[in-house]
Amino acid sequence: MSQSEEFGEFEARGRLFTLLYDEAKRAIEGAKSEPAADNRRTAFRVSISAIETLIFWLKSGVLAVEDSEAVFTRAELALLYEEGYRLDGEGSVKTETRFIPLAQNLLFTWKMLLRGTPKTSLHPDVSRSEWRDFKASISIRHRITHPRTLADLDVSPADLETLSRSIDWVFHSTIKIFAVCRVVARRESDCVELESSLTDNAKTFLVQATEILDETLPHENDIIDMNISAEVASILKQLKLITEENGRLTFTRKAAIYMEWRKRKHGQEKSPTNPKE
């Protein structure tokens, strides 16, 4: 499965989660319009179950990534599979389902989804009030699912507002992550096509230009002086990798994306195939 196909799968999973999100929001709004305690409990059960389903779908997509054993550590893979292992009395390996607390599981899954996305500033922000709302909502769902007293079944209108805020936050945070992954997938596809279009001379020029930029210039769009043939310049202009300004060549953002991809690609080719310890 190519990376574009993988992230296409992620988008399909996102659409499925949207259906669950809509169902959760309808349950919440229904509980507000018909303020009975059992309606509020139903809203909590439906909403938290939607997030549990989201995590399962996201993990399935992450594990479908090509060469996942080279991308994730052994510990990360075990947590993605939610598996633990033990030996029975006969020395045979037994696989056990591993319980991971929901809040930690969501954060971990988001981080694994963003793994391999270069230079992204998008990271889950656990300092936000919505994160506290989410953890409070999990506690309420646990309380009403495993009540020890009659009072444990109580869900207040304020609890319902807490749930509504946390569901919105989880949903919108996931959509942001999907957006980052789509951009990466599109860049990957463009770079693969570009790689096949470049002549050896053009590739050599881009490498030289990138080395100069890395050493001397703070921005990839700055103007550089390079002595290259008219043929190479023509190719690079057609591919919109350089522009000309006052007789000098400008290294474009598209070229910078390509070179970043090329560095990562070559780095992966040199990396060991065994899972990281």
Secondary structure, 3 states (H helix, E strand, C coil): CCHHHHHHHHHHHHHHHHHHHHHHHHHHHHHHHCCCHHHHHHHHHHHHHHHHHHHHHHHHHHHCCCCHHHHCEHHHHHHHHCEEEEECCCCCEEEEECCCCHHHHHHHHHHHHHCCCCCCCCCCCCCCHHHHHHHHHHHHHHHHHCCCCHHHHCCCHHHHHHHHHHHHHHHHHHHHHHHHHHHHHHHHHHHHHHHHHCCHHHHHHHHHHHHHHHHHCCCCCCEECCCCCHHHHHHHHHCCCEEEECCEEEECHHHHHHHHHHHHHHHHHHCCCCCEC
